[in-house]
Amino acid sequence: MLELDKILEKCGDYHRLQAIMLLLFCIINLLSALHYYSQTIISFVPKYWCIDGYTNPTDAYADASRQAGSSCLPQRFAAGIDDDAMTVEMNVSAANLANLSHTCQHFDYELYMGYQSFTSELNWICDRAWQATLGQAMFFVGSVVGSLLFGFLADSLGRLPILIAANVVAMVGNSLTVFGTTLPTFSFFRFLSGMATDSNFVMMYILVMEYLRPSLRTVGLSICIGFFYCLGSMAAPWIAVLLHTWRGFLLATSAPFAIVPLFYFIVPESVQWLISKQKYDKAVQCLMRVAKINGRTVDESVYTEFIDECKRSQLHTKSGPNLFGLFVTPRLRRNTLILFFKSMVITLCYDAVSRNVQGLGISPFVMFTLSATAILPACILLIVLQDRIGRKAMASMSLLLSGVFISVTGAILFCTDRSGGEKDVLLVVVLSVIGRFGVTVAYNSGAQYATELIPTCVRGQGVAVVHVMGYAFTFFSSYILYTRSFFQPMPEIILGILSLLGAGLCLLLPETLNRTLPTSLEDGENFGKNERWYNFSFLEQRTQSVDVLAANAGSQSIRDNGAAYF
């Protein structure tokens, strides 16, 4: 909305209020990281052994158990320990010895740094491991439902109330999870917690973007996300280690969400939303509040002129086409389906790679922290290269990088699994972190690419559906990680193949950098019609007119991004 950018210049678009809102956005990033990755932290599976049939195992037996590795059978079945070699007297049930299909009821655990996860407390391992996987998957079912529900409510009630509501739901869902000791209750509380995912972050993103100077939006928001989301991700496992239990971790990371309702007294409502609902008086009140906090004096006639311009603009606004128009013509349909698939692949890989920190030969707490260090460099790289090499190159190259390194990690795990040798832990960790770096770059660049490719007339609906499709596909991330229990390198193989496939499909999309973005469905059908898969923006010769077009296209993209989600 050009009129809003103009009046914000007078009220202050980079002053005291914007600094406060960026600070609050940093807090939201910390809270969002702790909330999202609680999924991973509470579900770590430590080393375990079945101790059914034994009473008072001695130190010698304990040492033998720890050398044998995790086992779902009584130790004598799993390790094949010879009776004559064991000088320790054990009470072993004859019935259990005779029954190799014995279902273990009691386990001994070697906890990581003394931390007890819900899997070790509830014994959701071995033949009960599917319960943990299903319960965790419900988190992502909730994220899809929540994105749709809160998106609808944000259009009806406003951005600010939904920002507060979503964060309160996150707090309540995580807090109630500590009481979820049965599969139905655990699944329901994880579903409730998942409903807040994305909305608890995106609403604040939209509000900050609207009130911040357009030329500073990309840098300001990216730095906040890169640094503070990275910080929250790195801190999460050590909060768990400090508190020793998954319940303590969830309660400690849920409590800070209580400060978000206080945002109501600081953060102004979206002026764009108020204008769209014809709440002109409240829109003026928000702008006057912005001017007051920023120490600016704005004449009353400026507000009157702004409202008049908005009214005239709304009088000439006609109802446009709907989402289904994206599927009518062949090229636009193809591009839309590729965007759907790309979003599903990137979101699934981002979640699975972020949580894939076990079975790599290193403490999952250390691995999680090392993996999280890729977030900040990924955001910085995006700021530096996105407008230089182009959207298509950034999307395909980052997915290619991620796919190659994840696949190589899987190959190493496969070779060591076959040979029975020791894996090169340092090499596996480095490859995993690089894979995380690549998929983070792809994930962060995906929203802008979709925003620019989808025609303006259906951009809000189209980007929202692309976004939700990605979150819907993350339902399978828990099951992909679960395949490690059947075959050690299977998660890396699946994620590597998906990343490489996504990289290939991105080459079929047209470039949007330095292009006039499509506004109508017809524009979308003809957009990039003569491009080939090997055409990249950074290979083109730049001219003065292209530089001007790039600046204009960038400004248009920044304005559209704020409204693209809901």
C-alpha positions as CSV (number, residue, x, y, z in Angstrom):
1,M,0.0,0.0,0.0
2,L,1.9,3.0,-1.3
3,E,-0.2,5.5,0.7
4,L,0.8,3.8,3.9
5,D,4.5,4.0,3.1
6,K,4.2,7.7,2.4
7,I,2.4,8.6,5.7
8,L,4.7,6.4,7.7
9,E,7.6,8.5,6.5
10,K,5.9,11.4,8.2
11,C,5.0,9.5,11.4
12,G,8.5,7.8,11.5
13,D,9.3,4.6,9.8
14,Y,12.7,4.0,11.4
15,H,12.7,5.5,14.9
16,R,11.9,4.7,18.5
17,L,8.8,2.5,17.8
18,Q,10.5,0.5,15.1
19,A,13.5,-0.2,17.4
20,I,11.1,-1.4,20.1
21,M,9.2,-3.6,17.6
22,L,12.4,-5.1,16.3
23,L,13.4,-5.9,19.9
24,L,10.1,-7.6,20.5
25,F,10.5,-9.5,17.2
26,C,13.8,-10.8,18.5
27,I,12.1,-12.1,21.6
28,I,9.5,-13.8,19.4
29,N,12.3,-15.5,17.5
30,L,13.8,-16.8,20.7
31,L,10.4,-18.1,21.9
32,S,9.5,-19.6,18.5
33,A,12.8,-21.5,18.3
34,L,12.3,-23.0,21.8
35,H,8.7,-23.9,21.0
36,Y,9.4,-25.5,17.6
37,Y,12.5,-27.5,18.7
38,S,10.8,-28.7,21.9
39,Q,9.7,-31.5,19.6
40,T,13.2,-32.7,19.2
41,I,14.5,-32.0,22.7
42,I,11.8,-33.9,24.6
43,S,12.1,-37.0,22.3
44,F,15.8,-37.9,22.5
45,V,16.2,-41.6,22.8
46,P,19.1,-42.6,25.1
47,K,21.0,-45.9,25.0
48,Y,18.8,-48.7,26.5
49,W,18.8,-52.4,27.4
50,C,16.1,-54.8,28.5
51,I,16.5,-55.9,32.1
52,D,13.5,-58.3,32.3
53,G,14.3,-61.5,34.2
54,Y,17.2,-60.1,36.1
55,T,17.4,-59.1,39.8
56,N,20.2,-56.9,41.1
57,P,22.5,-57.0,38.1
58,T,26.1,-56.6,39.1
59,D,28.7,-54.2,37.8
60,A,30.1,-56.9,35.5
61,Y,26.7,-57.4,33.8
62,A,26.2,-53.7,33.6
63,D,29.6,-53.3,31.8
64,A,28.6,-56.1,29.4
65,S,25.3,-54.4,28.7
66,R,26.9,-51.1,27.9
67,Q,29.3,-52.7,25.4
68,A,26.4,-54.5,23.6
69,G,24.5,-51.4,22.6
70,S,20.8,-50.7,22.7
71,S,18.7,-53.8,22.8
72,C,15.0,-54.6,23.0
73,L,15.6,-58.2,24.2
74,P,17.0,-59.5,27.5
75,Q,20.7,-59.0,27.4
76,R,21.5,-62.7,27.0
77,F,19.4,-62.9,23.8
78,A,20.9,-59.7,22.4
79,A,24.5,-60.2,23.2
80,G,24.7,-64.0,23.1
81,I,26.6,-64.0,26.4
82,D,27.9,-67.5,27.2
83,D,26.8,-68.8,30.6
84,D,30.2,-70.2,31.4
85,A,31.9,-66.9,30.6
86,M,29.6,-65.1,33.0
87,T,30.8,-65.5,36.6
88,V,27.9,-63.4,37.8
89,E,24.9,-65.1,39.2
90,M,21.7,-63.9,37.5
91,N,18.1,-64.7,38.1
92,V,16.7,-65.4,34.6
93,S,13.2,-66.6,34.0
94,A,13.2,-69.9,32.1
95,A,10.1,-68.9,30.3
96,N,11.8,-65.7,29.1
97,L,14.8,-67.6,27.9
98,A,12.6,-69.9,25.9
99,N,10.6,-67.1,24.3
100,L,12.7,-65.0,21.8
101,S,9.6,-62.9,21.0
102,H,9.5,-61.7,24.6
103,T,8.2,-58.1,24.9
104,C,10.4,-56.3,27.3
105,Q,8.7,-54.4,30.1
106,H,11.6,-52.9,32.0
107,F,14.6,-51.1,30.7
108,D,17.9,-49.7,31.9
109,Y,19.0,-46.4,30.3
110,E,22.3,-44.6,29.9
111,L,20.9,-41.0,29.9
112,Y,22.6,-38.3,27.9
113,M,24.2,-35.9,30.4
114,G,21.6,-37.1,33.0
115,Y,18.7,-35.8,30.9
116,Q,15.5,-37.9,31.0
117,S,13.3,-37.5,27.9
118,F,9.7,-38.6,27.7
119,T,10.7,-41.7,25.7
120,S,12.9,-43.0,28.5
121,E,10.4,-42.1,31.2
122,L,7.4,-43.7,29.4
123,N,9.4,-46.5,27.8
124,W,8.2,-45.5,24.4
125,I,10.9,-47.5,22.6
126,C,11.2,-50.8,20.8
127,D,7.7,-52.2,20.0
128,R,6.2,-49.0,21.6
129,A,8.3,-46.5,19.6
130,W,5.5,-45.9,17.2
131,Q,3.6,-44.1,19.9
132,A,6.3,-41.5,20.2
133,T,6.4,-41.1,16.4
134,L,2.6,-40.7,16.2
135,G,2.4,-38.3,19.1
136,Q,5.1,-36.1,17.6
137,A,3.5,-36.3,14.1
138,M,0.3,-34.8,15.6
139,F,2.3,-31.6,16.3
140,F,2.4,-31.0,12.5
141,V,-1.2,-31.9,12.0
142,G,-1.9,-29.2,14.5
143,S,0.3,-26.7,12.7
144,V,-1.7,-27.2,9.5
145,V,-5.0,-26.7,11.3
146,G,-3.6,-23.8,13.3
147,S,-2.3,-22.0,10.2
148,L,-5.7,-22.2,8.5
149,L,-7.6,-21.3,11.6
150,F,-5.5,-18.5,12.8
151,G,-5.1,-17.2,9.3
152,F,-8.9,-17.0,9.0
153,L,-9.1,-15.3,12.4
154,A,-6.3,-12.9,11.6
155,D,-8.4,-11.6,8.7
156,S,-11.5,-11.4,10.9
157,L,-10.1,-10.1,14.2
158,G,-6.8,-8.5,13.4
159,R,-3.1,-9.5,13.5
160,L,-2.4,-8.3,17.0
161,P,-5.0,-10.4,18.8
162,I,-4.0,-13.5,16.9
163,L,-0.3,-12.9,17.7
164,I,-1.2,-13.0,21.3
165,A,-3.6,-15.9,21.0
166,A,-1.2,-18.1,19.1
167,N,1.6,-17.6,21.7
168,V,-0.8,-18.3,24.5
169,V,-1.8,-21.5,22.8
170,A,1.9,-22.4,22.5
171,M,2.4,-21.9,26.2
172,V,-0.7,-23.8,27.2
173,G,0.0,-26.7,24.7
174,N,3.6,-27.2,25.9
175,S,2.6,-26.8,29.6
176,L,-0.2,-29.4,29.3
177,T,2.2,-31.9,27.5
178,V,3.8,-32.6,30.9
179,F,0.6,-34.3,31.9
180,G,0.4,-36.3,28.7
181,T,1.6,-39.7,29.8
182,T,-0.8,-41.7,27.7
183,L,-0.9,-41.8,23.9
184,P,-4.3,-40.0,23.5
185,T,-3.5,-37.2,25.9
186,F,0.1,-36.8,24.6
187,S,-1.1,-36.6,21.0
188,F,-3.8,-34.1,21.9
189,F,-1.5,-31.8,23.8
190,R,1.1,-31.9,21.0
191,F,-1.7,-31.2,18.5
192,L,-2.7,-28.2,20.6
193,S,0.9,-27.0,20.8
194,G,1.4,-27.4,17.1
195,M,-1.5,-25.2,16.3
196,A,0.6,-22.2,17.4
197,T,3.5,-23.0,15.1
198,D,4.1,-20.4,12.4
199,S,1.2,-18.1,13.5
200,N,3.1,-17.2,16.7
201,F,6.0,-16.0,14.5
202,V,4.4,-14.8,11.2
203,M,1.9,-12.3,12.8
204,M,4.8,-10.4,14.4
205,Y,6.8,-10.6,11.2
206,I,3.9,-9.0,9.3
207,L,3.4,-6.2,11.9
208,V,7.1,-5.3,12.0
209,M,7.4,-5.4,8.2
210,E,4.4,-3.0,7.8
211,Y,5.8,-0.3,10.2
212,L,9.5,-0.5,9.1
213,R,11.0,1.5,6.3
214,P,10.8,-0.6,3.0
215,S,14.6,-0.3,2.3
216,L,15.4,-1.7,5.7
217,R,12.9,-4.6,5.9
218,T,15.0,-7.4,4.4
219,V,18.2,-6.6,6.3
220,G,16.5,-5.8,9.6
221,L,14.2,-8.8,9.7
222,S,16.8,-11.2,8.4
223,I,19.3,-10.2,11.1
224,C,16.7,-10.6,13.8
225,I,15.7,-14.0,12.5
226,G,19.2,-15.2,11.8
227,F,20.8,-14.2,15.2
228,F,18.0,-14.7,17.7
229,Y,16.4,-17.8,16.1
230,C,19.9,-19.3,16.0
231,L,20.5,-18.3,19.6
232,G,17.2,-19.9,20.7
233,S,18.0,-23.1,18.8
234,M,21.5,-23.4,20.3
235,A,20.3,-22.7,23.8
236,A,17.4,-25.2,23.8
237,P,19.4,-28.5,24.4
238,W,21.4,-26.9,27.3
239,I,18.3,-25.7,29.0
240,A,17.1,-29.3,29.0
241,V,20.5,-30.5,30.3
242,L,20.4,-27.9,33.1
243,L,16.9,-29.0,34.2
244,H,17.5,-32.8,33.7
245,T,13.9,-33.7,32.7
246,W,11.6,-33.1,29.7
247,R,8.9,-31.8,32.0
248,G,11.2,-29.2,33.5
249,F,12.3,-28.2,30.0
250,L,8.8,-27.7,28.7
251,L,7.7,-25.7,31.7
252,A,10.8,-23.5,31.7
253,T,10.5,-22.7,28.0
254,S,6.7,-22.2,28.2
255,A,6.8,-19.6,31.0
256,P,8.4,-16.8,29.0
257,F,5.4,-16.8,26.6
258,A,3.5,-15.1,29.4
259,I,5.1,-11.8,28.4
260,V,3.6,-11.8,24.9
261,P,0.1,-10.6,26.0
262,L,1.9,-7.4,27.2
263,F,2.7,-6.7,23.5
264,Y,-0.9,-5.5,23.3
265,F,0.0,-2.3,25.1
266,I,3.1,-1.6,22.9
267,V,2.6,-3.0,19.3
268,P,0.0,-1.2,17.1
269,E,-2.5,-3.1,15.1
270,S,-2.0,-3.5,11.3
271,V,-3.1,-0.3,9.6
272,Q,-3.4,-2.2,6.3
273,W,-5.9,-4.6,8.0
274,L,-7.8,-1.8,9.6
275,I,-8.2,0.0,6.3
276,S,-9.3,-3.2,4.5
277,K,-12.0,-3.5,7.2
278,Q,-12.9,0.2,6.7
279,K,-12.0,1.0,10.3
280,Y,-10.6,4.3,9.4
281,D,-10.8,6.0,12.8
282,K,-8.8,3.2,14.4
283,A,-6.2,3.3,11.6
284,V,-5.7,7.0,12.3
285,Q,-5.4,6.3,16.0
286,C,-2.6,3.8,15.3
287,L,-0.8,6.2,13.1
288,M,-1.1,9.0,15.6
289,R,0.3,6.7,18.3
290,V,3.2,5.8,16.0
291,A,4.0,9.6,15.5
292,K,3.7,10.2,19.3
293,I,6.1,7.5,20.2
294,N,8.6,8.6,17.5
295,G,8.3,12.2,18.7
296,R,6.9,13.4,15.3
297,T,4.2,16.1,14.8
298,V,1.9,15.3,11.9
299,D,-0.8,17.7,10.8
300,E,-4.4,16.5,11.1
301,S,-4.9,17.2,7.4
302,V,-2.3,14.5,6.5
303,Y,-4.4,11.8,8.2
304,T,-7.5,13.1,6.5
305,E,-5.9,13.0,3.1
306,F,-4.6,9.5,3.7
307,I,-8.0,8.2,4.6
308,D,-9.5,9.9,1.5
309,E,-7.0,8.2,-0.7
310,C,-7.7,4.8,0.8
311,K,-11.4,5.3,0.3
312,R,-11.0,6.2,-3.3
313,S,-8.7,3.2,-3.8
314,Q,-11.2,0.9,-2.3
315,L,-14.1,2.3,-4.5
316,H,-12.2,1.2,-7.6
317,T,-11.2,-2.2,-6.2
318,K,-12.9,-5.1,-8.0
319,S,-13.2,-8.7,-6.9
320,G,-10.5,-10.7,-8.6
321,P,-10.0,-14.3,-9.6
322,N,-9.6,-17.0,-6.9
323,L,-7.0,-19.6,-6.2
324,F,-8.4,-22.1,-8.7
325,G,-7.3,-19.8,-11.5
326,L,-3.8,-21.0,-10.9
327,F,-4.7,-24.4,-12.3
328,V,-6.6,-23.4,-15.5
329,T,-3.7,-22.8,-17.9
330,P,-0.9,-25.3,-18.5
331,R,2.3,-23.3,-17.7
332,L,0.9,-21.6,-14.6
333,R,-0.5,-24.9,-13.4
334,R,2.9,-26.5,-13.8
335,N,4.7,-23.7,-12.0
336,T,2.1,-23.8,-9.2
337,L,2.5,-27.6,-8.7
338,I,6.3,-27.2,-8.7
339,L,6.0,-24.5,-6.0
340,F,3.7,-26.9,-4.0
341,F,6.2,-29.7,-4.3
342,K,9.2,-27.4,-3.6
343,S,7.5,-26.1,-0.5
344,M,6.7,-29.7,0.7
345,V,10.3,-30.9,0.1
346,I,12.0,-27.9,1.7
347,T,9.8,-27.8,4.8
348,L,10.0,-31.5,5.3
349,C,13.8,-31.6,4.8
350,Y,14.3,-28.5,7.0
351,D,12.4,-30.1,9.8
352,A,13.8,-33.6,9.5
353,V,17.4,-32.4,9.0
354,S,17.1,-30.1,12.0
355,R,15.9,-33.0,14.2
356,N,18.2,-35.6,12.7
357,V,20.8,-35.4,15.5
358,Q,20.9,-39.0,16.8
359,G,22.7,-42.0,15.6
360,L,25.6,-39.9,14.2
361,G,28.2,-41.0,16.8
362,I,28.0,-37.8,18.9
363,S,25.9,-36.5,21.8
364,P,22.6,-35.3,20.4
365,F,22.9,-32.2,22.5
366,V,26.2,-31.3,21.0
367,M,25.1,-32.2,17.5
368,F,21.9,-30.2,17.8
369,T,23.9,-27.1,18.9
370,L,26.5,-27.5,16.1
371,S,23.7,-28.0,13.6
372,A,21.9,-24.8,14.8
373,T,25.0,-22.8,14.1
374,A,24.1,-23.0,10.4
375,I,21.1,-20.7,10.8
376,L,22.9,-17.4,11.1
377,P,25.4,-17.9,8.2
378,A,22.4,-19.1,6.0
379,C,20.5,-15.8,6.7
380,I,23.6,-13.7,6.0
381,L,24.3,-15.6,2.8
382,L,20.7,-15.0,1.7
383,I,21.1,-11.2,2.3
384,V,24.3,-11.1,0.3
385,L,23.5,-13.3,-2.6
386,Q,19.7,-13.4,-3.1
387,D,19.6,-10.2,-5.2
388,R,22.8,-11.0,-7.0
389,I,22.6,-14.6,-8.3
390,G,18.8,-14.7,-8.6
391,R,16.0,-16.7,-7.0
392,K,16.2,-19.8,-9.2
393,A,19.9,-20.2,-8.7
394,M,19.6,-19.7,-4.9
395,A,16.8,-22.3,-4.6
396,S,18.3,-25.0,-6.8
397,M,21.9,-24.6,-5.7
398,S,21.0,-24.6,-2.0
399,L,18.9,-27.7,-2.4
400,L,21.6,-29.3,-4.5
401,L,24.2,-28.5,-1.8
402,S,22.0,-30.0,0.9
403,G,21.1,-33.1,-1.1
404,V,24.7,-33.9,-2.0
405,F,26.0,-33.5,1.5
406,I,23.1,-35.4,3.1
407,S,23.5,-38.2,0.6
408,V,27.2,-38.5,1.3
409,T,26.5,-38.6,5.0
410,G,24.1,-41.5,4.3
411,A,26.7,-43.3,2.2
412,I,29.3,-43.1,5.0
413,L,26.8,-44.4,7.5
414,F,25.9,-47.2,5.1
415,C,29.5,-48.2,4.6
416,T,30.3,-48.2,8.3
417,D,27.1,-50.1,9.0
418,R,28.0,-52.8,6.4
419,S,31.7,-53.1,7.5
420,G,31.0,-52.9,11.2
421,G,33.8,-50.3,11.6
422,E,33.9,-47.1,13.5
423,K,32.4,-44.1,11.7
424,D,34.4,-40.9,11.2
425,V,32.4,-38.8,13.6
426,L,34.0,-35.5,12.6
427,L,33.4,-36.0,8.9
428,V,29.8,-37.1,9.6
429,V,29.2,-34.0,11.8
430,V,30.7,-31.6,9.2
431,L,28.6,-33.1,6.4
432,S,25.5,-32.9,8.4
433,V,26.0,-29.3,9.4
434,I,26.7,-28.3,5.7
435,G,23.5,-30.2,4.7
436,R,21.6,-28.2,7.4
437,F,23.1,-25.0,6.1
438,G,21.9,-25.7,2.5
439,V,18.4,-26.6,3.5
440,T,18.2,-23.5,5.7
441,V,19.1,-21.3,2.8
442,A,16.5,-23.0,0.6
443,Y,13.8,-22.7,3.4
444,N,14.4,-19.0,4.0
445,S,14.5,-18.1,0.3
446,G,11.4,-20.2,-0.6
447,A,8.7,-17.7,0.7
448,Q,10.0,-14.8,-1.4
449,Y,10.3,-16.9,-4.6
450,A,6.7,-18.1,-4.3
451,T,5.5,-14.6,-3.5
452,E,7.1,-13.3,-6.7
453,L,6.0,-16.1,-9.0
454,I,2.3,-16.2,-8.1
455,P,0.3,-13.4,-9.8
456,T,-0.6,-10.4,-7.7
457,C,-4.4,-11.0,-8.1
458,V,-4.2,-14.3,-6.2
459,R,-0.9,-13.8,-4.4
460,G,-2.2,-13.9,-0.8
461,Q,-4.3,-17.0,-1.3
462,G,-1.6,-18.7,-3.4
463,V,1.3,-18.2,-1.0
464,A,-0.8,-19.2,2.0
465,V,-1.7,-22.5,0.4
466,V,1.9,-23.1,-0.6
467,H,2.9,-22.4,3.0
468,V,0.3,-24.8,4.4
469,M,1.1,-27.5,2.0
470,G,4.7,-27.5,3.2
471,Y,3.6,-27.7,6.8
472,A,1.2,-30.6,6.0
473,F,4.1,-32.6,4.5
474,T,6.2,-32.3,7.7
475,F,3.8,-34.9,9.2
476,F,6.1,-37.5,7.6
477,S,9.3,-36.1,9.1
478,S,8.9,-38.1,12.3
479,Y,8.4,-41.3,10.3
480,I,11.4,-40.6,8.1
481,L,13.6,-40.3,11.2
482,Y,11.9,-43.5,12.6
483,T,13.3,-45.5,9.6
484,R,16.7,-45.3,11.3
485,S,15.6,-48.1,13.6
486,F,15.3,-50.4,10.6
487,F,18.3,-49.2,8.5
488,Q,20.9,-46.8,9.9
489,P,21.4,-44.5,6.8
490,M,17.7,-44.6,5.7
491,P,16.8,-41.0,6.8
492,E,19.8,-39.5,4.9
493,I,18.9,-41.5,1.8
494,I,15.3,-40.3,1.8
495,L,16.2,-36.7,2.5
496,G,19.0,-36.6,0.1
497,I,16.9,-37.9,-2.8
498,L,14.1,-35.5,-2.0
499,S,16.5,-32.5,-1.9
500,L,18.1,-33.5,-5.2
501,L,14.7,-33.9,-6.8
502,G,13.6,-30.5,-5.5
503,A,16.8,-28.9,-6.9
504,G,16.1,-30.4,-10.3
505,L,12.5,-29.2,-10.3
506,C,13.5,-25.6,-9.3
507,L,15.4,-25.4,-12.6
508,L,12.0,-25.6,-14.4
509,L,10.8,-22.5,-12.7
510,P,11.3,-19.0,-14.4
511,E,13.7,-16.5,-12.8
512,T,12.0,-13.5,-11.0
513,L,15.0,-11.3,-10.3
514,N,15.1,-8.1,-12.5
515,R,11.8,-9.1,-14.0
516,T,8.4,-7.3,-14.1
517,L,6.4,-9.6,-11.8
518,P,3.1,-11.0,-13.0
519,T,-0.1,-9.2,-11.9
520,S,-2.8,-11.1,-13.7
521,L,-3.4,-14.8,-14.4
522,E,-2.5,-14.2,-18.1
523,D,0.8,-12.6,-17.0
524,G,1.5,-15.6,-14.9
525,E,0.9,-18.0,-17.8
526,N,3.3,-16.0,-20.1
527,F,5.9,-15.2,-17.4
528,G,9.3,-16.6,-18.4
529,K,7.8,-18.3,-21.4
530,N,11.1,-18.3,-23.4
531,E,13.4,-19.2,-20.6
532,R,15.3,-22.5,-20.5
533,W,16.2,-24.5,-17.4
534,Y,19.8,-23.3,-17.7
535,N,19.0,-19.6,-17.8
536,F,20.2,-17.8,-14.7
537,S,20.0,-14.2,-13.7
538,F,23.7,-13.8,-12.7
539,L,24.7,-15.0,-16.2
540,E,22.8,-12.1,-17.9
541,Q,24.4,-8.8,-18.8
542,R,23.1,-6.0,-16.6
543,T,22.1,-2.7,-18.1
544,Q,21.0,0.6,-16.4
545,S,17.4,-0.1,-17.2
546,V,17.7,-3.6,-15.6
547,D,19.1,-2.0,-12.5
548,V,16.1,0.3,-12.2
549,L,13.7,-2.5,-12.8
550,A,15.5,-4.6,-10.1
551,A,15.0,-1.8,-7.6
552,N,11.3,-1.4,-8.5
553,A,10.7,-5.2,-8.4
554,G,12.5,-5.5,-5.1
555,S,10.3,-2.7,-3.6
556,Q,7.1,-4.4,-4.9
557,S,8.2,-7.8,-3.5
558,I,8.9,-6.3,-0.1
559,R,5.5,-4.6,0.0
560,D,3.7,-7.8,-1.0
561,N,5.5,-10.1,1.4
562,G,3.8,-8.7,4.4
563,A,0.3,-9.6,3.1
564,A,1.3,-12.8,1.4
565,Y,0.6,-15.2,4.3
566,F,-2.9,-14.2,5.3
